[in-house]
Amino acid sequence: MATLSLAAVLAENARRRPDRTALVEGDLRLSFADVWRRARAQAGALVELGVRPGDRVALMAPNTAEFPVAYYAIAAAGAVVVPVHLLLSASEVEHVLRDSGATLLLCHPAQAATGTPAAQGVGVRVLTLGSEFEQLAAAAEPLPSYVTRDADDPAVVFYTSGTTGVPKGAVLSHFNLVMNATVNAFDANDIRPDDIALGALPLFHAFGQTVSLNSTWRAGATLVLLPRFDAARAIELMVKERVNTFHGVPTMFVALTAAAADADALPGLRVCISGGASLPTAVLERFETAFGARIYEGYGLSETSPTATVNQPVFGTRPGTIGHPLWGVEVEIARAEIEGRVELLPPDELGEVVIRGHNVFTGYLGRPEATAEALVDGWFRTGDLGTKDADGFLRIVDRKKDVIIRGGYNVYPREVEEVLMRHPGVAQVAVIGLPDELHGEEVCAVVVPAPDATPDAAGITEWSKEHLGRHKYPRRVEFTQELPLGPSMKVLKRELRSAYATDRP
């Protein structure tokens, strides 16, 4: 059996470029040798605490230096990382700890108010990151290297956001994560050892963890952490640290574009990657104009390590698409209405996006039925609807479950959002379907107005009529100061649906 460890990403850098700056957080600057030394010391402490290869260790921390050090320490000890979303309630954290079978929670002091009672509720030991864990690490015998694992052994269990029902643990192997970091770094985009990336995406989430942390370090580049995303602060930090690589979700690109107008200086960005949710073309165009940098939009899920496709220089880029599959990954379109088998469709037909390759997870922890539903004929069924054109460019049209059926016609919220984002009075928008006696569902746009704009609902509806088909334009427009975001910065449409379904005008 082939052996492989995610910890090798850090260990090899410590061997090959020990003095290179690996991590920057505020005034703290650590070389790869420094980070690996700290991780081996913490791994030694974990082993002395009784953590064995295959044990699951939960990690709850913001984007501070403690996260990557503990993350690689858990991997070095041969254990499995269970990252905990920071926006969860104590009872939701309890579910993650109980469901994963975690034996230990490493918790940052900033998360103690939620993490500690959750761990006590399920009888899991808590160690506080920072002084408590560092004292144990200082007293322990550091591991000489990482514990060898089989390539297919679990490395990380990601709890999916739970858009449907209770969150499930997606089990990713060392092979999944090392390959995803490797092809992101060396095949998808031109990442170089002297690059400096901003780590603003939450590291507890698959996108931040693989693309910002693991891929940046796989290339031997530097990661600058921003513990709390604020657009003006992000621009200042990127200028100060000479950051040339930015990974973000669409809401971050919106905020950066707005903040650019008031900034004294802008960073020279070479690589910008967007994922996590669909990036409206209008947002892409505004950002590229403001920063003079190109955005490469990609797509993935926790179950696919996460990157599955991205716009890549080798194939050319196409705004509004998610580009081409990663090296060694196949992405196709299948008939969405057929459940028990995968039937692939020809180019340009709308169907369900299906994925197979080295990035596909091994299954949902302890849920064989859910795994069998998701993995069909060797393909992972994403639940997303999309198309693939004759040039191989993929587009996501919408989530299967977000499609609005108005009077028997399918309306894809993303298409409506793309159009509404071009209205001068709209800063952000989410389109949802609400129950309607006459049409079954009605199209509702929830709008965050642009600064200094006072758009009115009737005006937006009238404007939409000129740009959208009769069954697509929003008959109902609601205004809000901010859209509800989940832990991975996606708009929580289920919350909007429940808020506005009961709140008829």
C-alpha positions in Angstrom: 0.0 0.0 0.0 1.3 3.4 -0.9 2.0 5.7 2.0 1.5 9.5 2.1 0.9 12.2 4.7 -0.6 15.6 4.4 2.1 16.6 6.9 4.7 16.2 4.1 3.5 19.5 2.6 5.1 21.3 5.6 7.9 18.8 6.3 9.3 19.0 2.7 9.4 22.8 2.8 11.3 22.7 6.1 13.8 20.4 4.3 14.0 22.2 1.0 13.6 25.9 2.0 13.9 26.0 5.8 14.6 29.8 6.0 11.8 30.9 3.6 9.0 32.9 5.4 6.1 30.5 5.6 3.6 32.4 7.8 2.9 36.0 8.7 0.4 37.1 11.2 0.6 40.7 12.5 4.2 41.1 13.8 4.8 37.3 13.9 6.9 35.9 11.1 7.7 32.2 11.0 10.0 30.3 8.5 9.0 26.8 7.3 11.6 25.4 9.8 10.0 27.3 12.6 6.4 26.1 11.8 7.6 22.5 11.4 9.5 22.6 14.7 6.4 23.9 16.5 4.1 21.4 14.7 6.4 18.5 15.7 6.5 19.7 19.3 2.7 19.9 19.4 2.4 16.4 17.7 4.7 15.1 20.5 2.3 16.5 23.1 -0.7 14.9 21.3 1.0 11.5 21.3 1.8 11.9 25.0 -1.9 12.7 25.6 -2.8 9.4 24.1 -3.8 10.5 20.6 -3.2 7.6 18.3 -3.1 7.3 14.4 -6.6 7.5 13.1 -8.0 9.3 16.2 -10.1 12.3 15.4 -9.0 15.7 16.9 -11.3 18.7 16.5 -9.8 22.1 15.8 -11.6 25.3 16.5 -9.6 28.5 15.7 -9.7 31.6 13.6 -7.1 32.6 11.0 -4.3 33.0 13.5 -0.9 31.2 13.4 -2.3 28.7 15.9 -4.5 27.1 13.2 -1.9 26.0 10.7 0.5 24.9 13.4 -2.1 22.7 15.2 -3.5 21.5 11.8 -0.1 20.1 10.7 0.6 18.8 14.3 -2.6 16.7 14.2 -1.6 15.4 10.7 2.0 14.7 11.9 0.7 12.6 14.8 -1.2 10.5 12.3 -4.6 11.7 13.6 -7.5 13.1 11.6 -8.3 16.9 11.7 -12.0 17.8 12.3 -12.2 21.5 11.6 -15.1 23.3 13.4 -16.9 26.2 11.8 -16.7 29.2 13.9 -20.2 30.4 13.4 -21.8 27.3 14.9 -23.8 27.4 18.1 -22.7 25.2 21.1 -25.3 22.6 20.2 -24.1 22.4 16.6 -20.5 22.1 17.8 -21.7 19.2 20.1 -23.2 17.5 17.0 -19.8 17.7 15.2 -17.9 16.4 18.2 -20.3 13.6 18.8 -20.8 12.6 15.2 -17.1 12.6 14.4 -16.1 10.7 17.5 -13.5 13.3 18.3 -11.4 12.4 21.4 -10.0 15.9 21.9 -10.8 19.5 21.0 -8.1 22.1 20.4 -9.8 25.4 21.0 -8.6 28.9 20.5 -9.4 31.3 23.5 -11.6 33.4 21.2 -13.9 30.3 20.7 -13.8 29.0 24.3 -17.3 30.4 25.1 -18.8 28.0 22.5 -16.2 25.3 22.3 -15.7 24.5 26.0 -19.4 23.9 26.9 -19.9 21.9 23.7 -17.0 19.6 24.6 -18.1 19.3 28.2 -21.6 18.4 26.9 -20.2 15.3 25.0 -17.4 14.5 27.4 -14.5 15.5 25.1 -11.3 16.9 26.6 -10.5 20.5 25.7 -7.1 22.0 25.3 -6.7 25.7 24.9 -4.5 26.8 22.0 -1.9 29.3 23.1 -0.2 29.1 26.5 -1.8 25.8 27.7 -1.0 23.8 24.6 2.4 25.4 24.1 3.4 24.4 27.7 2.5 20.8 27.0 4.4 21.0 23.7 7.5 22.5 25.4 7.5 19.6 27.9 6.9 16.9 25.3 9.4 15.0 23.2 8.9 16.4 19.7 8.2 13.8 17.0 11.3 13.3 14.8 9.0 13.3 11.7 5.4 12.7 10.8 3.7 9.3 11.4 3.4 7.4 8.2 -0.1 6.8 6.9 -1.7 4.9 4.0 -2.5 7.3 1.2 -6.2 6.4 1.5 -6.4 6.9 5.2 -8.6 9.8 6.4 -6.8 13.1 6.9 -9.6 15.6 7.4 -13.4 15.3 8.1 -15.2 18.4 6.8 -18.7 19.0 8.1 -20.9 20.2 5.2 -22.8 23.4 5.9 -26.0 21.4 6.3 -28.1 23.1 3.6 -30.2 20.0 3.7 -30.8 18.5 7.1 -28.2 17.7 9.6 -24.5 18.4 8.7 -22.6 15.3 7.5 -18.9 14.6 7.8 -17.2 14.3 4.4 -14.1 12.1 4.8 -11.0 13.2 2.8 -7.9 11.1 2.5 -4.2 12.2 2.6 -4.2 11.4 -1.2 -7.3 13.6 -1.9 -5.8 16.6 -0.1 -2.1 16.3 -1.2 -3.2 15.9 -4.8 -5.6 18.8 -4.7 -3.0 21.1 -3.2 -0.5 19.9 -5.8 -2.6 20.3 -8.9 -3.9 23.7 -7.6 -0.3 24.9 -7.1 1.4 23.5 -10.2 -1.3 22.8 -12.9 -4.3 25.0 -12.4 -2.6 28.4 -12.0 1.0 29.6 -12.1 1.9 29.6 -8.4 5.5 30.4 -7.7 7.7 30.0 -4.6 8.2 33.7 -4.2 4.4 34.4 -4.2 2.8 36.0 -1.2 -0.9 35.0 -0.6 -3.5 36.6 1.7 -5.2 34.1 3.9 -8.5 35.8 4.4 -10.8 32.8 3.7 -11.6 30.9 6.9 -9.1 28.1 7.3 -11.7 25.8 8.9 -13.4 25.7 5.5 -12.3 23.5 2.6 -11.6 26.4 0.2 -9.4 28.3 2.6 -7.7 25.2 3.9 -6.8 23.7 0.5 -6.3 26.7 -1.7 -5.0 29.3 0.7 -3.0 27.1 3.2 -2.1 23.8 1.6 -1.6 24.9 -2.1 0.4 28.0 -1.1 2.7 25.9 1.0 2.8 23.1 -1.5 4.4 25.7 -3.8 6.7 26.9 -1.0 5.1 30.3 -1.0 4.2 32.7 1.9 0.8 32.9 3.6 -0.2 36.2 5.3 -3.1 35.7 7.7 -5.9 38.1 8.1 -7.9 36.9 11.2 -11.0 39.0 10.4 -11.9 40.1 6.9 -12.3 43.8 6.5 -11.9 45.1 2.9 -10.0 48.3 3.8 -7.7 46.5 6.2 -7.2 43.7 3.7 -6.0 46.3 1.0 -3.7 47.9 3.6 -2.2 44.6 4.6 -1.8 43.4 1.0 0.1 46.6 0.1 2.3 46.4 3.3 3.2 42.7 2.8 3.5 42.9 -1.0 0.8 40.3 -1.4 0.3 39.3 -5.0 -2.2 36.4 -4.6 -5.8 36.7 -3.3 -8.3 33.9 -2.8 -11.8 35.0 -2.0 -15.6 34.5 -2.3 -17.8 36.9 -4.3 -18.8 38.9 -1.2 -15.1 39.7 -0.6 -14.6 40.8 -4.2 -17.7 43.1 -3.9 -16.3 44.6 -0.6 -12.7 45.1 -2.0 -14.0 46.8 -5.2 -16.0 49.3 -3.0 -13.0 49.9 -0.7 -10.6 50.4 -3.6 -12.1 53.8 -4.3 -10.9 55.2 -0.9 -7.6 53.3 -0.7 -4.3 55.3 -0.7 -2.6 52.5 -2.7 -3.6 49.1 -4.2 -1.6 45.9 -4.2 -0.1 44.5 -7.4 -2.2 41.4 -7.7 -1.1 38.7 -10.1 -3.4 35.8 -9.2 -6.9 36.2 -7.9 -9.1 33.1 -7.4 -12.8 33.2 -6.7 -14.9 30.3 -5.5 -17.4 29.3 -2.8 -20.4 30.7 -4.7 -21.1 32.0 -8.2 -19.3 35.3 -9.1 -21.6 37.6 -11.0 -19.9 38.8 -14.2 -20.6 42.5 -13.2 -18.6 42.0 -10.0 -15.7 40.4 -11.9 -15.6 43.3 -14.4 -15.7 46.0 -11.6 -13.0 44.3 -9.6 -10.7 43.7 -12.6 -11.1 47.4 -13.6 -10.4 48.7 -10.1 -7.4 46.4 -9.4 -6.1 45.8 -12.9 -6.0 42.1 -12.1 -7.7 39.0 -13.6 -10.0 36.8 -11.5 -9.9 33.0 -12.2 -13.2 31.7 -11.1 -13.4 28.1 -9.9 -15.8 25.6 -8.4 -15.7 22.8 -5.9 -17.3 21.2 -2.8 -16.1 19.9 0.5 -16.6 16.4 -0.9 -14.1 17.2 -3.8 -11.2 18.4 -1.6 -12.6 21.0 -2.7 -11.4 22.2 -6.2 -12.9 20.4 -9.2 -12.7 23.1 -11.9 -11.2 26.5 -12.4 -10.5 29.0 -15.2 -6.9 28.2 -16.1 -4.4 30.1 -18.2 -3.6 27.0 -20.3 -7.2 26.8 -21.6 -8.0 30.6 -21.7 -10.5 32.1 -19.3 -14.2 32.9 -19.9 -16.1 35.2 -17.5 -19.3 33.6 -16.2 -17.9 30.1 -16.4 -16.0 27.9 -13.8 -13.4 27.0 -16.5 -12.1 23.5 -17.0 -11.6 20.5 -14.7 -8.4 20.3 -12.7 -5.6 18.0 -13.9 -6.6 14.4 -13.5 -10.3 15.2 -12.7 -13.3 14.6 -15.0 -16.3 16.8 -14.7 -19.4 16.0 -16.9 -23.1 16.8 -17.1 -25.6 14.0 -16.3 -29.4 13.7 -16.5 -30.6 15.3 -13.3 -33.9 13.4 -13.0 -32.3 9.9 -13.0 -31.3 8.9 -9.5 -29.9 5.4 -9.5 -27.4 5.7 -12.3 -25.4 8.3 -14.1 -26.3 9.0 -17.8 -24.0 11.6 -19.3 -25.4 14.3 -21.6 -23.9 15.8 -24.8 -22.4 19.4 -24.9 -24.7 22.4 -24.1 -27.4 20.3 -22.4 -28.5 21.3 -18.9 -28.1 18.7 -16.2 -26.5 17.7 -12.9 -22.7 18.3 -12.5 -20.9 15.0 -11.8 -17.3 14.6 -10.8 -14.7 11.8 -10.7 -11.0 11.7 -10.0 -8.4 11.9 -7.3 -10.3 14.7 -5.5 -13.5 12.8 -4.7 -13.9 12.0 -1.0 -14.1 8.5 0.4 -17.7 9.0 1.8 -19.7 10.5 4.6 -18.6 9.4 8.0 -20.9 6.7 9.4 -23.6 7.3 6.7 -23.4 4.5 4.1 -26.9 5.4 2.6 -25.9 9.1 2.1 -22.6 7.9 0.6 -24.4 5.5 -1.8 -26.7 8.3 -2.9 -23.8 10.7 -3.6 -21.4 8.3 -5.3 -23.1 6.6 -8.2 -21.4 4.6 -11.0 -18.0 6.0 -9.8 -19.2 9.6 -10.1 -19.9 12.1 -7.3 -23.3 13.8 -7.8 -23.0 17.4 -6.8 -26.6 18.5 -6.7 -25.6 21.5 -8.9 -27.1 22.1 -12.3 -24.8 23.2 -15.1 -23.8 22.9 -18.7 -20.6 22.1 -20.6 -20.0 23.8 -24.0 -18.2 22.4 -27.0 -14.9 24.1 -25.8 -15.1 22.3 -22.5 -16.0 25.4 -20.4 -18.4 24.5 -17.6 -21.1 26.8 -16.2 -23.1 26.4 -13.0 -26.7 27.4 -13.6 -27.9 26.8 -10.0 -28.4 24.4 -7.1 -31.0 21.8 -8.0 -32.9 22.7 -4.9 -32.8 26.5 -5.5 -34.5 26.4 -8.9 -37.8 28.3 -8.8 -40.7 26.8 -10.6 -43.1 29.6 -11.5 -46.3 28.6 -13.3 -44.6 25.5 -14.6 -41.5 27.3 -15.9 -38.0 26.9 -14.4 -36.4 30.1 -13.2 -32.7 29.9 -12.3 -32.0 32.4 -9.5 -28.4 32.9 -10.6 -29.4 34.1 -14.0 -31.8 36.7 -12.4 -29.0 37.8 -10.0 -26.5 38.3 -12.8 -29.0 40.7 -14.4 -29.9 42.6 -11.2 -26.3 43.1 -10.3 -26.1 45.4 -13.3 -28.7 47.8 -11.8 -26.9 50.9 -10.5 -28.9 50.9 -7.3 -28.0 47.2 -6.4 -24.8 46.4 -4.3 -25.8 42.7 -3.6 -28.8 40.6 -4.4 -30.2 37.1 -3.6 -33.1 35.7 -5.6 -35.4 33.2 -4.0 -38.7 31.4 -4.7 -41.6 32.1 -2.3 -44.8 30.1 -2.1 -47.5 31.6 -4.3 -51.2 30.4 -4.6 -51.5 31.3 -8.2 -48.1 30.4 -9.7 -46.9 27.8 -7.2 -43.8 30.0 -6.5 -43.1 33.7 -7.1 -39.7 35.2 -7.8 -38.4 37.5 -5.0 -35.3 39.6 -5.1 -33.7 40.5 -1.7 -31.6 43.6 -2.4 -28.8 45.3 -0.5 -28.9 48.9 -1.9 -25.7 50.4 -3.3 -24.2 53.2 -1.1 -26.0 56.5 -1.5 -28.7 54.9 -3.6 -32.3 54.7 -2.7 -33.8 52.2 -5.2 -37.6 51.4 -4.9 -39.1 48.0 -5.4 -41.4 49.1 -8.2 -38.5 50.7 -10.1 -36.4 47.6 -9.9 -39.3 45.4 -11.1 -39.9 47.7 -14.0 -36.2 47.8 -14.9 -36.1 44.0 -14.7 -38.9 43.6 -17.2 -36.7 45.1 -19.9 -33.9 42.7 -19.2 -35.6 39.4 -18.2 -38.2 37.1 -19.7 -41.8 37.5 -18.5 -41.6 34.5 -16.1 -38.2 35.5 -14.7 -38.4 39.1 -13.5 -39.0 39.6 -9.7 -42.6 40.5 -8.9 -41.5 41.0 -5.3 -38.5 43.1 -4.2 -37.3 43.3 -0.6 -34.6 45.5 0.9 -32.1 44.6 3.6 -28.8 46.0 5.0 -27.0 42.7 4.7 -27.6 39.2 3.5 -27.3 36.3 5.9 -24.0 34.5 5.3 -23.0 31.0 6.3 -19.6 30.0 7.8 -18.2 29.8 4.3 -19.5 33.2 3.3 -22.3 31.8 1.1 -25.7 33.5 1.2 -28.1 31.4 3.3 -31.1 31.3 1.0 -33.0 29.0 3.3 -32.9 31.8 5.9 -34.2 34.3 3.4 -37.0 31.9 2.3 -38.2 31.4 5.9 -37.9 35.1 6.7 -39.9 36.4 3.7 -42.3 33.5 3.2 -44.1 34.4 6.5 -43.7 38.1 6.0 -46.1 39.0 3.2 -46.2 42.7 2.4 
